[in-house]
């Protein structure tokens, strides 16, 4: 201790180590809070669920626009979808869901519209985009893959329960497809049929 007090370099090193240790502890605590979904804002009280949903929509807008999609927000809250994405080839109706709650290394969101029994259908949306807020992970789930009102996501691995991992950051599902021979055959490049509601100006 006496050596540190007499040596300026030793004092600086000790101070740096103390600061680094404090930063590591602060980051660990912040991560633990985020994983529990318990992180609170800088001002006001804890955010209500509606405000958290609005923040998730803002994050989605930034993400989608950064990937090059045209992004539009429908007027009012009467539609079943939150956004319309323009890929340059077609329009996608997107419902955005988010969660901050980690239960035993899994996250759960609802894939229903209105009643708990009414899961989303292709008549209402094209894609359900899910944000796992604490770890900033996104899932792009086609509406036909929504079979239950409760969707479980296992970003850390979960064996047989990883059914949605193939849709993790799967933004390419909404990317433009090659047109030409595929149009004549009535199929997309990967063999999927053209959706019947495609606007001809996007072909």
Secondary structure, 3 states (H helix, E strand, C coil): CHHHHHCHHHHHHHHHHHHHHHHHHHHHHHHHHHHCCCCCCCCCCCCCHHHHHHHHHHHHHHHHHHCCCEEECCCCCCCCCCEEEECCCCEEEEEEEEECCCECCEEEEECECCCCCCECCCCCCCEEEEEEHHHCEEEEEEHHHCCCCEEEECCCCCHHHCCCHHHECCHHHHCCCCCCHHHHHCECCCCCECCCCCCHHHC
